[in-house]
Amino acid sequence: MFGAPDVDKLAAKGDVAGLIKATKYKKDAAVREAAAAALVPHTDDLVRMLVMQDQQAKEAFKETGKYPALATAQQMFTMDGLVAIGSPAVRPLLNAYAANGGTGYLTYQSILTRARGIDPQLRAALEDSDPRIQELVNDCLDVRAERGLGD
């Protein structure tokens, strides 16, 4: 039988994958919260990884007409980490979305509609000068409200 993940040990090792897994530990909310907090310093790395995974998946789709299952699973894992980070991930995600010309809309929308405690950052982003960001944020706020996730 396995015990709870040792978040301090995972954080000390820089084990981002282990921390993401720990955010899903069902038996203890404190473990999930500690793991999410330990992921915050890795936000920019996770956003860069998400962008890279998104680009690779699109290239594979162009070549084969389908998204490779492993690439999709890896991307979902990265997205789960960003969802767990929540509020500190909002601006880096929006910046990446804008820097990539507004591509990957559904990827970013998925993260921003699932993360908790991010509505103040989303509402502030409505003032962004980039209309693509305004559209994404508006849609995310609408979906969050429909799902009862609004803060």
C-alpha positions in Angstrom: 0.0 0.0 0.0 1.2 3.5 -0.9 1.0 6.6 1.3 0.4 10.1 0.3 2.9 11.8 -2.1 5.7 13.6 -0.3 5.2 17.0 -1.9 8.3 18.6 -0.2 10.5 15.8 -1.6 8.9 16.1 -5.1 9.4 19.9 -5.1 13.0 19.6 -3.9 13.8 17.2 -6.8 12.0 19.5 -9.2 9.7 16.5 -10.1 7.0 18.4 -12.0 5.4 15.2 -13.2 5.2 13.9 -9.7 3.7 17.2 -8.5 1.1 17.2 -11.2 0.2 13.6 -10.1 0.0 14.8 -6.5 -2.5 17.4 -7.4 -4.9 14.5 -8.2 -4.4 12.7 -4.9 -7.9 12.0 -3.8 -7.4 11.2 -0.2 -6.1 14.5 1.1 -7.0 18.0 -0.1 -3.9 19.4 1.7 -1.6 17.3 -0.5 -3.4 18.5 -3.6 -3.1 22.2 -2.5 0.5 21.8 -1.5 1.4 20.2 -4.8 -0.4 23.0 -6.7 1.5 25.6 -4.8 4.8 23.8 -5.4 4.0 23.9 -9.2 3.7 27.7 -9.3 7.5 28.2 -9.9 7.2 25.9 -12.9 4.4 27.9 -14.5 6.4 29.4 -17.3 8.0 26.0 -18.1 4.6 24.3 -18.3 3.3 27.0 -20.6 6.3 26.7 -22.9 5.8 22.9 -22.9 2.1 23.3 -23.7 2.9 25.6 -26.6 5.5 23.1 -27.9 3.1 20.1 -27.5 0.3 22.0 -29.2 2.6 22.8 -32.2 3.8 19.2 -32.4 0.2 17.8 -32.3 -0.8 20.2 -35.1 2.1 19.1 -37.2 1.2 15.5 -36.7 -2.4 16.2 -37.6 -1.3 17.9 -40.8 0.8 14.8 -41.7 -1.6 12.0 -40.7 -5.0 13.6 -40.3 -5.3 12.6 -36.7 -3.8 13.6 -33.4 -1.3 11.0 -31.9 -2.7 9.5 -28.7 0.5 9.9 -26.8 1.0 13.5 -27.7 -2.6 14.2 -26.7 -2.1 12.5 -23.4 1.1 14.4 -22.7 -0.7 17.7 -23.6 -3.6 16.8 -21.2 -1.1 16.1 -18.4 0.5 19.5 -18.9 -2.9 21.2 -19.0 -3.8 19.5 -15.7 -0.7 21.0 -14.1 -1.7 24.5 -15.4 -5.3 24.0 -14.2 -4.0 23.1 -10.7 -1.8 26.2 -10.6 -4.8 28.3 -11.4 -4.5 32.0 -10.9 -0.7 32.4 -11.3 -1.0 30.7 -14.7 -3.6 33.0 -16.2 -1.4 35.8 -17.5 1.4 33.5 -18.8 -1.3 31.5 -20.7 -2.9 34.6 -22.2 0.5 35.9 -23.2 1.4 32.6 -24.9 -2.0 32.6 -26.6 -1.4 36.1 -28.0 2.2 35.3 -28.9 1.1 32.3 -31.0 -1.3 34.4 -33.0 -4.4 33.2 -31.2 -3.9 29.6 -32.2 -4.8 26.7 -29.9 -8.0 28.4 -28.8 -9.6 25.2 -27.5 -6.5 24.3 -25.5 -6.4 27.6 -23.7 -10.1 27.7 -23.2 -10.1 24.2 -21.7 -7.5 25.3 -19.1 -9.1 28.6 -18.3 -12.6 27.2 -17.9 -11.4 24.4 -15.5 -9.1 26.3 -13.2 -10.5 27.6 -9.9 -10.1 31.0 -8.4 -9.2 32.8 -11.6 -12.2 35.0 -12.3 -10.6 38.2 -11.1 -7.6 37.7 -13.4 -9.9 36.8 -16.3 -12.1 39.9 -15.7 -9.0 42.1 -15.6 -7.9 40.6 -18.9 -11.0 41.8 -20.5 -9.2 45.2 -20.7 -6.4 43.7 -22.7 -5.7 45.5 -26.0 -5.6 42.2 -28.0 -9.1 41.4 -29.2 -8.2 37.7 -29.4 -7.5 37.7 -25.7 -10.7 39.6 -25.0 -12.7 37.0 -27.1 -11.1 34.1 -25.3 -11.6 35.6 -21.9 -15.2 36.5 -22.6 -15.9 32.9 -23.8 -14.2 31.4 -20.8 -16.1 33.6 -18.3 -19.4 32.6 -20.1 -18.5 28.8 -19.9 -17.4 29.2 -16.2 -20.7 30.9 -15.4 -22.7 28.2 -17.2 -20.9 25.5 -15.2 -21.2 27.3 -11.9 -17.4 27.8 -11.6 -17.4 31.6 -11.3 -15.7 33.1 -8.3 
